[in-house]
Amino acid sequence: MSVITETAVAPARERRRSGRGVWYPYLLIAPTMITLVLVSLVPFVYAIYLSFHKAKYGRVGDFIGFDNYAKLLADPQFWNSLKVAGLFVGIAVPIEFMIGLGGALILNAGVRGRSVLVPLLFIPTMMAPVVVGLLWKIMLAGSWGLISYNLLERFGWLGDQSIFASPDLALYALMFVDIWQWSPFMMLAFFAGLQALPLGPYRAAAVDGASTLRVFFKITLPMMIPLLAVIGLLRLIDAFKVFDTIFILTGGGPGVATQSPSVLAYKMTFEFWNIGEASALAVLVWAAFFVFCNVFYQIAKKKLNAF
């Protein structure tokens, strides 16, 4: 009797287990997916809706098609913001990349005091962008800033004004601040990647008598390419949409010398209340990065085996 009962109960158990196996993963990710939908997807869809309507001064008017996009594309400030972001990303990110990779190679070589140095390197990255902005605003303030007064002005490299008030130097000062904050992050990310590499190829290269440069280009770099590609892409996206540091240090000025797309969208929304064009700007930037990331993904997957 017990054997018959156990035989009858077993399929029921299997059905329950199989049912749980189908839905259990979805239940685990459901809170995250719901949060993403509410926080990201719903506002983005609403931004698309606003970009096709006359939305100004907090009121949503009639449907106007692509008029907001046409006005935005005809606005010189939009193209200037893309130029500013392009320069910022094109100069700051490669420098951060090279400093990060070089520093990671040095750390991986076994420098003394590495256990103390690695936590210290995380300090700039752990600081909030607002705090970083305030710190460097004090350090580079005109006439009395610790660095601007004792170094830049004393040796005649800068006048009595703040470096952030110079149309020619303000953007480069922002790049310097970004490099200071994010190079340690890239360094530690690449260092973690180097620590995870297998030792077998290096032992074989040592037996063959390969030089340090040959080992780097033939072994280290090919194995690191997936990590380099992912970290580089994430840092590029983050640098393009930087807002906090620019807003604190320059507010997009002097004039429009440091006005990135994020700062321009903020001014359109909260200073001029031109919500329709600001929404169009957000949608255009998202579409451009969606295309760029897809192209990057396909190239990195096929050519570099990065994904």
ZADRENKOL-248262 format. One line per field, with one value per residue: x, y, z of N, C-alpha, C in turn; residue number from 1. Coordinates in nm, 3 decimals, m for minus. Atoms other than C-alpha are relative to their C-alpha. Layout:
REM residues N
nu = [X ...]
nv = [Y ...]
nw = [Z ...]
cau = [X ...]
cav = [Y ...]
caw = [Z ...]
cu = [X ...]
cv = [Y ...]
cw = [Z ...]
n = [NUM ...]
END
This chain:
REM residues 307
nu = [0.082 m0.088 m0.070 0.096 0.019 m0.122 m0.003 0.098 m0.041 m0.123 0.026 0.047 m0.119 m0.075 0.072 m0.021 m0.139 m0.015 0.067 m0.087 m0.118 0.033 0.033 m0.085 m0.095 0.072 0.038 m0.119 m0.037 0.119 m0.013 m0.091 0.063 0.107 m0.064 m0.054 0.111 0.059 m0.097 m0.068 0.075 0.119 m0.040 m0.055 0.112 0.066 m0.086 0.028 0.131 m0.016 m0.081 0.087 0.105 m0.043 m0.005 m0.076 0.049 0.073 0.126 m0.012 0.096 0.041 m0.097 m0.066 m0.086 m0.145 m0.041 m0.101 m0.126 m0.048 m0.053 m0.122 m0.107 m0.035 m0.051 m0.148 m0.040 0.003 m0.121 m0.113 m0.003 m0.059 m0.144 m0.059 m0.001 m0.095 m0.134 m0.016 m0.015 m0.113 m0.129 m0.006 0.013 m0.125 m0.103 0.036 m0.025 m0.144 m0.046 0.054 m0.069 m0.138 m0.004 0.035 m0.118 m0.096 0.050 m0.006 m0.141 m0.032 m0.064 0.009 0.110 0.118 0.120 0.039 0.019 0.124 0.115 m0.014 0.033 0.145 0.058 0.064 0.116 0.109 0.055 0.115 m0.039 0.021 m0.113 m0.115 0.013 m0.028 m0.142 m0.084 0.035 m0.083 m0.141 m0.034 0.065 m0.088 m0.064 m0.025 0.001 m0.127 m0.082 m0.002 m0.082 m0.138 m0.068 0.034 m0.018 m0.133 m0.097 0.046 0.073 0.140 0.021 0.061 0.133 0.007 m0.018 0.133 0.057 m0.069 0.064 m0.096 m0.058 0.099 0.032 m0.116 0.000 0.101 m0.060 m0.096 0.075 0.057 m0.112 m0.039 0.100 0.036 m0.116 m0.018 0.100 m0.042 m0.121 0.034 0.074 m0.097 m0.084 0.076 m0.005 m0.134 m0.013 0.080 m0.053 m0.067 m0.146 m0.063 m0.067 m0.117 m0.108 m0.051 m0.075 m0.127 m0.086 m0.043 m0.084 0.067 m0.023 0.115 0.092 0.063 0.098 0.114 0.078 0.043 0.072 0.081 0.098 0.111 0.088 0.064 0.084 0.142 0.016 m0.032 0.111 0.117 m0.028 m0.012 0.133 0.075 m0.058 0.033 0.141 0.011 m0.065 0.080 0.117 m0.041 0.078 m0.021 m0.126 0.008 0.098 m0.057 m0.121 0.014 0.137 0.005 m0.070 0.051 0.080 0.040 m0.128 0.000 0.139 0.020 0.142 0.073 0.019 0.094 0.133 0.041 0.037 0.124 0.113 0.023 m0.021 0.085 0.124 0.029 m0.004 0.011 m0.133 m0.087 0.034 m0.055 m0.144 m0.023 0.030 m0.104 m0.122 0.021 m0.001 m0.138 m0.077 0.053 m0.064 m0.144 m0.026 0.025 m0.112 m0.117 0.018 m0.019 m0.143 m0.078 0.032 m0.053 m0.142 m0.080 0.054 0.011 0.128]
nv = [m0.121 m0.116 m0.013 m0.058 m0.141 m0.073 m0.009 m0.099 m0.133 m0.042 m0.090 m0.129 m0.074 m0.042 m0.109 m0.122 m0.044 m0.053 m0.130 m0.094 m0.023 m0.090 m0.136 m0.048 m0.105 m0.123 m0.060 m0.061 m0.126 m0.085 m0.132 m0.086 m0.036 m0.095 m0.127 m0.058 m0.046 m0.119 m0.108 m0.031 0.016 m0.087 m0.138 m0.013 0.002 m0.129 m0.098 0.013 m0.062 m0.145 m0.051 m0.020 m0.095 m0.133 0.003 m0.115 m0.059 0.099 0.038 0.082 m0.049 0.080 0.083 m0.079 0.085 m0.009 m0.141 m0.015 0.054 m0.093 m0.118 0.040 0.018 m0.132 m0.082 0.009 0.047 0.146 0.049 m0.036 0.094 0.124 m0.025 m0.001 0.138 0.075 m0.033 0.051 0.146 0.036 m0.027 0.050 0.146 0.070 m0.023 0.086 0.138 0.026 m0.006 0.116 0.122 m0.008 0.018 0.138 0.083 m0.025 0.067 0.144 0.041 0.029 m0.112 0.005 m0.077 0.007 0.020 m0.132 m0.089 0.029 m0.071 m0.145 m0.038 m0.002 m0.118 m0.094 0.061 0.015 m0.132 m0.042 m0.103 m0.133 m0.026 m0.021 m0.133 m0.101 0.010 m0.060 m0.142 m0.065 0.016 m0.077 m0.131 m0.110 m0.088 0.058 0.145 0.059 0.032 m0.111 m0.111 0.039 0.062 m0.057 m0.144 m0.039 0.022 m0.072 0.086 m0.040 m0.133 m0.004 0.057 0.145 0.074 0.036 m0.116 m0.017 0.080 0.089 0.097 0.058 0.139 0.084 0.016 0.103 0.129 0.035 0.046 0.131 0.095 0.022 0.079 0.129 0.084 0.109 0.104 0.083 0.070 0.112 0.097 0.072 0.079 0.120 0.085 0.059 0.100 0.117 0.070 0.127 m0.009 0.094 m0.063 m0.077 0.095 0.047 m0.109 m0.011 0.110 m0.033 m0.119 m0.114 m0.128 m0.055 m0.060 0.107 0.065 m0.091 m0.012 0.130 0.078 m0.081 m0.084 0.077 0.054 m0.111 m0.077 m0.007 m0.093 m0.134 m0.047 m0.027 m0.115 m0.117 m0.040 m0.055 m0.130 m0.094 m0.041 m0.079 m0.130 m0.080 m0.055 m0.063 m0.120 m0.055 m0.074 m0.119 m0.092 m0.061 m0.078 m0.106 m0.022 m0.003 m0.119 m0.133 0.006 0.139 0.069 0.133 0.043 0.135 0.028 0.013 m0.134 m0.067 0.053 m0.057 m0.141 m0.004 0.045 m0.069 m0.143 m0.052 0.079 0.051 0.143 0.077 0.010 0.074 0.142 0.039 0.015 0.125 0.112 0.006 0.051 0.142 0.072 0.003 0.096 0.134 0.045 0.014 0.118 0.119 0.015 0.037 0.138 0.092 m0.001 0.061 0.143 0.072 m0.025 0.008 0.104 m0.069 0.028]
nw = [0.000 m0.009 0.129 0.095 m0.037 0.037 0.146 0.041 m0.047 0.069 0.113 m0.049 m0.043 0.118 0.063 m0.079 0.020 0.136 0.002 m0.069 0.082 0.112 m0.043 m0.110 0.043 0.029 m0.128 m0.060 0.067 0.013 m0.065 0.076 0.127 m0.029 m0.034 0.122 0.083 m0.060 m0.014 0.126 0.123 0.003 0.029 0.134 0.094 m0.013 0.067 0.144 0.021 m0.009 0.112 0.116 m0.037 m0.042 m0.146 m0.049 m0.125 m0.077 0.063 0.121 0.098 0.115 0.071 0.104 0.082 m0.017 m0.009 m0.105 0.052 0.103 m0.070 m0.070 0.097 0.053 m0.111 m0.011 m0.133 0.000 0.064 m0.086 m0.112 0.051 0.016 m0.134 m0.049 0.081 m0.046 m0.136 0.007 0.086 m0.065 m0.138 m0.013 0.036 m0.102 m0.112 0.043 m0.001 m0.139 m0.070 0.041 m0.046 m0.145 m0.030 0.028 m0.108 m0.120 0.021 m0.008 m0.140 m0.067 m0.146 m0.059 0.087 m0.083 m0.050 0.114 0.073 m0.060 0.014 0.136 0.015 m0.064 0.095 0.064 m0.098 m0.033 0.081 0.098 m0.057 m0.089 0.087 0.058 m0.102 m0.034 0.103 0.010 m0.101 0.036 0.120 m0.004 0.038 m0.099 m0.132 0.004 m0.042 0.117 0.096 m0.050 m0.030 0.114 0.132 0.003 m0.047 0.109 0.117 0.094 0.000 m0.056 m0.132 0.007 m0.016 0.125 0.048 0.067 0.127 0.105 0.065 m0.094 m0.092 0.037 m0.031 m0.145 m0.030 0.038 m0.104 m0.117 0.033 0.003 m0.140 m0.072 0.057 0.035 m0.098 0.021 0.113 m0.043 m0.086 0.080 0.083 m0.092 m0.033 0.118 0.010 m0.106 0.034 0.118 m0.032 m0.005 0.093 0.115 m0.043 m0.028 0.129 0.060 m0.073 0.047 0.136 m0.004 0.064 m0.064 m0.071 0.098 0.079 m0.088 m0.014 0.123 0.050 m0.101 m0.092 0.068 0.057 m0.103 m0.070 0.092 m0.042 m0.112 0.048 0.082 m0.083 m0.086 0.086 0.045 m0.113 m0.036 0.107 m0.017 m0.122 0.022 0.093 m0.069 m0.126 m0.030 m0.134 m0.011 0.085 m0.057 m0.121 0.027 0.101 0.041 0.146 0.049 0.035 0.122 0.024 0.024 m0.063 m0.006 0.055 0.024 m0.126 m0.054 0.090 m0.028 m0.129 0.019 0.077 m0.082 m0.127 0.013 0.107 m0.003 0.133 m0.031 0.124 0.062 m0.091 0.018 0.130 m0.020 m0.072 0.089 0.103 m0.062 m0.025 0.127 0.049 m0.078 0.028 0.125 m0.023 m0.084 0.079 0.094 m0.080 m0.046 0.112 0.038 m0.108 m0.007 0.116 0.021 m0.122 m0.090 m0.128 m0.067]
cau = [0.000 0.280 0.457 0.142 0.090 0.453 0.423 0.112 0.264 0.593 0.446 0.271 0.602 0.769 0.494 0.533 0.909 0.885 0.632 0.860 1.154 0.972 0.854 1.110 1.379 1.118 0.999 1.355 1.410 1.054 1.131 1.424 1.231 0.932 1.162 1.337 1.006 0.870 1.192 1.335 1.097 0.782 0.960 1.141 0.820 0.664 0.966 0.906 0.543 0.645 0.897 0.609 0.396 0.415 0.522 0.627 0.595 0.465 0.176 0.143 m0.022 m0.108 0.066 0.325 0.505 0.877 0.880 1.073 1.336 1.360 1.406 1.665 1.867 1.860 1.980 2.358 2.367 2.273 2.562 2.796 2.695 2.779 3.116 3.185 3.087 3.292 3.603 3.547 3.505 3.771 4.043 3.953 3.851 4.163 4.388 4.196 4.224 4.602 4.661 4.435 4.602 4.953 4.881 4.720 5.030 5.247 5.024 5.021 5.402 5.393 5.484 5.548 5.260 5.000 4.757 4.760 4.778 4.478 4.221 4.365 4.321 3.949 3.902 3.847 3.605 3.406 3.354 3.020 3.047 2.906 3.182 3.443 3.308 3.317 3.667 3.815 3.624 3.810 4.142 4.126 3.942 4.083 4.322 4.299 4.267 4.534 4.654 4.556 4.726 5.035 5.109 4.922 4.923 5.258 5.443 5.245 5.048 4.714 4.586 4.396 4.076 3.963 4.061 3.693 3.620 3.849 3.667 3.988 4.085 3.760 3.685 4.039 4.014 3.695 3.877 4.153 3.899 3.730 4.066 4.156 3.830 3.793 4.145 4.176 3.850 3.978 4.312 4.153 3.915 4.202 4.411 4.135 4.128 4.504 4.482 4.226 4.437 4.564 4.934 4.994 5.063 5.306 5.503 5.527 5.642 5.908 6.038 6.054 6.240 5.980 6.043 5.816 5.670 5.606 5.431 5.213 5.108 5.077 4.934 4.815 4.644 4.449 4.319 4.230 4.042 3.692 3.736 3.899 3.610 3.338 3.503 3.591 3.234 3.081 3.323 3.260 2.883 2.925 3.164 2.931 2.639 2.842 2.640 2.717 3.080 3.017 2.713 2.901 3.223 3.109 2.734 2.807 2.998 3.171 2.910 2.854 3.219 3.147 2.778 2.734 2.408 2.309 2.360 2.176 1.882 1.874 1.869 1.602 1.384 1.434 1.545 1.353 1.079 1.105 1.016 0.931 1.276 1.450 1.262 1.361 1.723 1.703 1.547 1.807 2.097 1.945 1.890 2.247 2.391 2.158 2.295 2.654 2.635 2.482 2.752 3.021 2.876 2.871 3.227 3.364 3.186 3.304 3.649 3.760 3.552 3.470 3.114]
cav = [0.000 0.239 0.163 0.248 0.568 0.676 0.599 0.817 1.103 1.110 1.255 1.526 1.623 1.632 1.854 2.095 2.100 2.151 2.433 2.599 2.554 2.741 3.042 3.063 3.256 3.508 3.559 3.633 3.904 4.042 4.315 4.443 4.437 4.617 4.884 4.933 4.962 5.220 5.421 5.401 5.272 5.465 5.806 5.737 5.648 5.965 6.165 6.025 6.132 6.484 6.515 6.499 6.758 7.127 7.107 7.430 7.594 7.269 7.232 6.966 7.106 6.979 6.710 6.878 6.581 6.629 7.007 6.977 6.764 7.009 7.306 7.114 7.019 7.383 7.507 7.593 7.521 7.158 7.106 7.295 7.063 6.761 6.916 6.976 6.619 6.481 6.668 6.569 6.200 6.194 6.334 6.234 5.871 5.761 5.925 5.748 5.425 5.454 5.562 5.285 5.013 5.136 5.161 4.816 4.664 4.830 4.705 4.358 4.355 4.337 4.685 4.728 4.850 4.737 4.634 4.994 5.163 4.989 5.112 5.465 5.467 5.412 5.740 5.971 5.725 5.678 6.053 6.190 6.403 6.702 6.670 6.638 6.952 7.152 7.025 7.129 7.456 7.544 7.408 7.601 7.915 8.238 8.443 8.222 7.859 7.628 7.511 7.810 8.065 7.869 7.712 7.852 8.221 8.236 8.101 8.315 8.030 8.195 8.545 8.652 8.480 8.125 7.867 7.779 8.133 8.094 7.987 7.826 7.637 7.557 7.239 7.108 7.175 6.966 6.689 6.701 6.665 6.372 6.202 6.250 6.092 5.799 5.685 5.495 5.313 5.193 5.105 4.885 4.725 4.635 4.519 4.280 4.150 4.094 3.906 3.669 3.572 3.211 3.159 2.878 3.096 3.312 3.012 2.883 3.227 3.237 2.898 3.023 3.337 3.584 3.952 4.159 4.353 4.035 3.878 4.188 4.211 3.838 3.710 3.980 4.214 3.947 3.791 4.134 4.258 4.154 4.344 4.642 4.664 4.648 4.894 5.131 5.132 5.190 5.472 5.634 5.637 5.771 6.049 6.158 6.214 6.379 6.650 6.692 6.803 7.042 7.193 7.255 7.388 7.592 7.557 7.508 7.835 8.058 8.116 7.771 7.659 7.362 7.307 6.933 6.776 6.694 7.054 7.183 6.953 7.076 7.441 7.376 7.208 7.408 7.751 7.797 7.538 7.414 7.059 6.941 7.022 6.889 6.560 6.551 6.603 6.313 6.085 6.177 6.113 5.780 5.677 5.771 5.568 5.277 5.258 5.312 5.043 4.793 4.857 4.839 4.514 4.350 4.459 4.361 4.025 3.933 4.091 4.083 3.800 4.046 3.930]
caw = [0.000 0.090 m0.237 m0.435 m0.238 m0.289 m0.661 m0.686 m0.487 m0.684 m1.009 m0.808 m0.649 m0.985 m1.123 m0.834 m0.877 m1.252 m1.201 m0.951 m1.187 m1.465 m1.264 m0.985 m1.184 m1.300 m0.944 m0.835 m1.096 m1.077 m0.815 m1.018 m1.346 m1.192 m1.047 m1.381 m1.563 m1.317 m1.280 m1.633 m1.897 m1.802 m1.781 m2.108 m2.291 m2.151 m2.274 m2.624 m2.594 m2.487 m2.772 m3.021 m2.840 m2.768 m2.405 m2.242 m1.900 m1.751 m1.994 m2.263 m2.575 m2.919 m3.118 m3.344 m3.497 m3.549 m3.495 m3.168 m3.340 m3.631 m3.393 m3.195 m3.503 m3.616 m3.276 m3.269 m2.896 m2.960 m3.199 m2.966 m2.680 m2.895 m2.976 m2.607 m2.518 m2.809 m2.696 m2.335 m2.418 m2.690 m2.464 m2.107 m2.162 m2.360 m2.098 m1.820 m2.017 m2.057 m1.696 m1.573 m1.778 m1.700 m1.329 m1.330 m1.488 m1.222 m0.941 m1.093 m1.095 m0.716 m0.589 m0.219 m0.006 m0.259 0.015 0.141 m0.199 m0.356 m0.098 m0.119 m0.496 m0.450 m0.259 m0.562 m0.722 m0.400 m0.362 m0.481 m0.799 m0.607 m0.347 m0.622 m0.787 m0.465 m0.383 m0.716 m0.721 m0.401 m0.529 m0.858 m0.745 m0.887 m0.669 m0.361 m0.472 m0.331 m0.673 m0.888 m0.660 m0.557 m0.893 m1.192 m1.100 m0.919 m1.224 m1.465 m1.620 m1.540 m1.469 m1.163 m1.279 m1.211 m1.469 m1.491 m1.614 m1.914 m2.233 m2.361 m2.044 m1.861 m2.058 m2.012 m1.639 m1.631 m1.817 m1.556 m1.275 m1.452 m1.510 m1.143 m1.030 m1.271 m1.361 m1.028 m1.102 m1.439 m1.282 m1.019 m1.269 m1.500 m1.203 m1.102 m1.459 m1.460 m1.131 m1.283 m1.586 m1.595 m1.517 m1.768 m2.075 m1.876 m1.756 m2.111 m2.231 m1.957 m2.068 m2.428 m2.316 m2.448 m2.375 m2.151 m2.446 m2.642 m2.344 m2.307 m2.672 m2.739 m2.410 m2.169 m2.414 m2.609 m2.287 m2.144 m2.452 m2.330 m2.004 m2.177 m2.422 m2.156 m1.914 m2.199 m2.330 m1.987 m1.911 m2.250 m2.193 m1.841 m1.954 m2.234 m1.996 m1.716 m1.544 m1.173 m1.200 m1.489 m1.320 m0.993 m1.147 m1.447 m1.494 m1.863 m1.891 m1.952 m2.219 m2.367 m2.355 m2.128 m2.197 m2.249 m2.373 m2.013 m1.901 m2.210 m2.139 m1.778 m1.887 m2.147 m1.885 m1.566 m1.691 m2.016 m1.946 m2.303 m2.211 m2.562 m2.707 m2.396 m2.438 m2.806 m2.701 m2.456 m2.718 m2.983 m2.745 m2.643 m3.006 m3.099 m2.813 m2.885 m3.240 m3.125 m2.855 m3.095 m3.356 m3.088 m2.955 m3.298 m3.381 m3.039 m3.055 m3.405 m3.414 m3.051 m2.898 m2.621 m2.548]
cu = [0.086 0.073 m0.090 m0.022 0.119 0.009 m0.098 0.042 0.119 m0.026 m0.048 0.116 0.078 m0.069 0.020 0.141 0.020 m0.069 0.083 0.123 m0.025 m0.014 0.096 0.102 m0.068 m0.045 0.119 0.034 m0.118 0.015 0.090 m0.063 m0.112 0.057 0.055 m0.111 m0.056 0.096 0.057 m0.092 m0.119 0.039 0.054 m0.111 m0.075 0.082 m0.018 m0.133 0.012 0.076 m0.082 m0.116 0.061 m0.010 0.089 m0.067 m0.091 m0.131 0.028 m0.111 m0.028 0.115 0.059 0.099 0.146 0.049 0.108 0.136 0.060 0.060 0.131 0.117 0.043 0.061 0.152 0.046 0.000 0.128 0.124 0.011 0.058 0.150 0.071 0.010 0.100 0.143 0.027 0.026 0.126 0.136 0.007 0.000 0.126 0.111 m0.029 0.029 0.148 0.057 m0.046 0.073 0.145 0.012 m0.034 0.118 0.106 m0.043 0.014 0.143 0.044 0.074 m0.018 m0.115 m0.127 m0.128 m0.049 m0.035 m0.134 m0.122 0.008 m0.038 m0.150 m0.064 m0.062 m0.126 m0.118 m0.065 m0.116 0.044 m0.018 0.117 0.126 m0.004 0.033 0.148 0.086 m0.036 0.081 0.148 0.041 m0.069 0.099 0.048 0.029 m0.001 0.138 0.091 0.011 0.090 0.146 0.076 m0.029 0.026 0.142 0.104 m0.048 m0.074 m0.147 m0.010 m0.067 m0.143 0.006 0.017 m0.135 m0.072 0.065 m0.067 0.093 0.047 m0.103 m0.027 0.115 0.014 m0.102 0.051 0.098 m0.070 m0.058 0.108 0.044 m0.097 m0.011 0.117 0.024 m0.102 0.042 0.125 m0.033 m0.081 0.095 0.092 m0.071 m0.001 0.134 0.019 m0.074 0.054 0.069 0.152 0.069 0.069 0.125 0.118 0.060 0.084 0.135 0.097 0.056 0.089 m0.060 0.025 m0.128 m0.103 m0.073 m0.106 m0.125 m0.088 m0.054 m0.084 m0.094 m0.110 m0.112 m0.096 m0.077 m0.102 m0.149 m0.024 0.027 m0.116 m0.120 0.022 0.011 m0.135 m0.080 0.053 m0.029 m0.143 m0.013 0.061 m0.084 m0.116 0.035 m0.077 0.046 0.123 m0.004 m0.093 0.057 0.113 m0.023 m0.145 m0.019 0.075 0.150 m0.068 m0.056 0.124 0.003 m0.142 m0.019 m0.148 m0.083 m0.030 m0.099 m0.143 m0.053 m0.046 m0.129 m0.122 m0.029 0.029 m0.092 m0.135 m0.043 0.008 m0.004 0.136 0.097 m0.027 0.054 0.150 0.032 m0.022 0.109 0.130 m0.014 0.008 0.142 0.083 m0.051 0.064 0.148 0.030 m0.025 0.112 0.126 m0.008 0.028 0.147 0.083 m0.025 0.067 0.152 0.087 m0.041 m0.019 m0.128 m0.041]
cv = [0.126 0.024 0.066 0.148 0.085 0.018 0.106 0.141 0.053 0.091 0.138 0.086 0.052 0.116 0.131 0.054 0.062 0.136 0.107 0.031 0.095 0.144 0.058 0.106 0.134 0.070 0.069 0.134 0.097 0.134 0.095 0.048 0.103 0.137 0.068 0.055 0.132 0.120 0.044 m0.002 0.095 0.146 0.018 0.000 0.133 0.112 m0.006 0.067 0.153 0.057 0.023 0.096 0.135 0.006 0.112 0.057 m0.097 m0.042 m0.077 0.042 m0.099 m0.084 0.080 m0.082 0.017 0.144 0.022 m0.050 0.094 0.125 m0.033 m0.013 0.131 0.092 m0.015 m0.053 m0.153 m0.057 0.037 m0.097 m0.135 0.013 m0.004 m0.143 m0.085 0.026 m0.059 m0.150 m0.038 0.022 m0.066 m0.151 m0.074 0.020 m0.086 m0.146 m0.034 0.003 m0.123 m0.128 0.000 m0.021 m0.142 m0.093 0.017 m0.070 m0.152 m0.052 m0.026 0.111 m0.012 0.089 m0.004 m0.014 0.132 0.093 m0.020 0.064 0.152 0.046 0.010 0.128 0.097 m0.056 m0.011 0.133 0.034 0.108 0.142 0.038 0.025 0.139 0.110 0.001 0.073 0.146 0.081 m0.006 0.091 0.136 0.111 0.080 m0.064 m0.152 m0.058 m0.030 0.120 0.113 m0.039 m0.057 0.073 0.150 0.041 m0.014 0.061 m0.085 0.040 0.138 m0.008 m0.053 m0.151 m0.067 m0.040 0.117 0.027 m0.087 m0.102 m0.112 m0.074 m0.146 m0.093 m0.019 m0.105 m0.139 m0.047 m0.055 m0.139 m0.108 m0.033 m0.093 m0.142 m0.086 m0.110 m0.111 m0.094 m0.080 m0.124 m0.106 m0.083 m0.086 m0.128 m0.097 m0.069 m0.110 m0.130 m0.078 m0.130 0.015 m0.089 0.065 0.078 m0.091 m0.054 0.107 0.019 m0.110 0.031 0.123 0.121 0.127 0.050 0.059 m0.106 m0.072 0.088 m0.002 m0.134 m0.081 0.087 0.076 m0.081 m0.056 0.110 0.074 0.001 0.100 0.143 0.058 0.040 0.124 0.128 0.051 0.064 0.137 0.106 0.052 0.091 0.139 0.089 0.068 0.068 0.130 0.065 0.089 0.128 0.103 0.072 0.095 0.117 0.033 0.003 0.116 m0.018 0.000 m0.140 m0.087 m0.140 m0.056 m0.133 m0.022 m0.012 0.137 0.078 m0.047 0.054 0.145 0.014 m0.029 0.094 0.150 0.062 m0.073 m0.046 m0.152 m0.085 m0.019 m0.077 m0.150 m0.051 m0.020 m0.132 m0.121 m0.014 m0.057 m0.150 m0.080 m0.012 m0.102 m0.142 m0.056 m0.025 m0.126 m0.130 m0.027 m0.044 m0.145 m0.099 m0.008 m0.071 m0.150 m0.077 0.012 m0.027 m0.112 0.053 m0.033 m0.144]
cw = [0.000 m0.131 m0.102 0.029 m0.041 m0.150 m0.050 0.036 m0.081 m0.120 0.044 0.047 m0.118 m0.071 0.075 m0.020 m0.138 m0.013 0.067 m0.084 m0.115 0.047 0.103 m0.045 m0.028 0.128 0.066 m0.062 m0.011 0.071 m0.077 m0.130 0.021 0.033 m0.124 m0.090 0.054 m0.002 m0.134 m0.121 m0.009 m0.023 m0.142 m0.106 0.006 m0.065 m0.151 m0.034 0.001 m0.119 m0.125 0.030 0.035 0.152 0.050 0.123 0.077 m0.059 m0.129 m0.096 m0.110 m0.054 m0.115 m0.082 0.034 0.012 0.107 m0.046 m0.104 0.066 0.069 m0.097 m0.064 0.106 0.010 0.135 0.009 m0.061 0.080 0.118 m0.043 m0.019 0.134 0.054 m0.078 0.043 0.138 m0.002 m0.076 0.063 0.137 0.007 m0.046 0.102 0.123 m0.031 0.011 0.141 0.076 m0.035 0.045 0.149 0.041 m0.024 0.108 0.128 m0.011 0.007 0.143 0.071 0.150 0.049 m0.082 0.080 0.059 m0.116 m0.070 0.066 m0.015 m0.141 m0.023 0.053 m0.101 m0.064 0.096 0.034 m0.093 m0.098 0.052 0.090 m0.082 m0.061 0.099 0.037 m0.102 m0.028 0.102 m0.039 m0.115 m0.005 m0.034 0.120 0.135 0.003 0.029 m0.118 m0.093 0.048 0.015 m0.118 m0.130 m0.006 0.037 m0.109 m0.132 m0.101 m0.012 0.062 0.135 0.000 0.020 m0.136 m0.059 m0.067 m0.134 m0.107 m0.065 0.091 0.084 m0.032 0.034 0.151 0.043 m0.037 0.106 0.123 m0.025 m0.001 0.143 0.071 m0.053 m0.046 0.103 m0.016 m0.112 0.037 0.083 m0.074 m0.086 0.087 0.041 m0.117 m0.017 0.104 m0.034 m0.120 0.041 m0.009 m0.102 m0.118 0.038 0.033 m0.129 m0.069 0.069 m0.042 m0.139 m0.004 m0.068 0.080 0.067 m0.097 m0.080 0.083 0.013 m0.124 m0.050 0.099 0.081 m0.074 m0.065 0.105 0.075 m0.086 0.041 0.114 m0.044 m0.079 0.086 0.086 m0.083 m0.047 0.113 0.040 m0.105 0.015 0.121 m0.019 m0.091 0.073 0.132 0.020 0.131 0.007 m0.082 0.062 0.121 m0.035 m0.095 m0.034 m0.150 m0.061 0.001 m0.137 m0.016 m0.020 0.058 0.010 m0.072 m0.028 0.128 0.061 m0.086 0.026 0.133 m0.017 m0.079 0.087 0.116 m0.004 m0.104 m0.009 m0.139 0.004 m0.125 m0.068 0.088 m0.011 m0.133 0.009 0.069 m0.091 m0.107 0.057 0.028 m0.130 m0.055 0.076 m0.019 m0.126 0.022 0.080 m0.076 m0.100 0.074 0.044 m0.112 m0.040 0.106 0.008 m0.113 m0.013 0.122 0.094 0.141 0.074 m0.025]
n = [1 2 3 4 5 6 7 8 9 10 11 12 13 14 15 16 17 18 19 20 21 22 23 24 25 26 27 28 29 30 31 32 33 34 35 36 37 38 39 40 41 42 43 44 45 46 47 48 49 50 51 52 53 54 55 56 57 58 59 60 61 62 63 64 65 66 67 68 69 70 71 72 73 74 75 76 77 78 79 80 81 82 83 84 85 86 87 88 89 90 91 92 93 94 95 96 97 98 99 100 101 102 103 104 105 106 107 108 109 110 111 112 113 114 115 116 117 118 119 120 121 122 123 124 125 126 127 128 129 130 131 132 133 134 135 136 137 138 139 140 141 142 143 144 145 146 147 148 149 150 151 152 153 154 155 156 157 158 159 160 161 162 163 164 165 166 167 168 169 170 171 172 173 174 175 176 177 178 179 180 181 182 183 184 185 186 187 188 189 190 191 192 193 194 195 196 197 198 199 200 201 202 203 204 205 206 207 208 209 210 211 212 213 214 215 216 217 218 219 220 221 222 223 224 225 226 227 228 229 230 231 232 233 234 235 236 237 238 239 240 241 242 243 244 245 246 247 248 249 250 251 252 253 254 255 256 257 258 259 260 261 262 263 264 265 266 267 268 269 270 271 272 273 274 275 276 277 278 279 280 281 282 283 284 285 286 287 288 289 290 291 292 293 294 295 296 297 298 299 300 301 302 303 304 305 306 307]
END
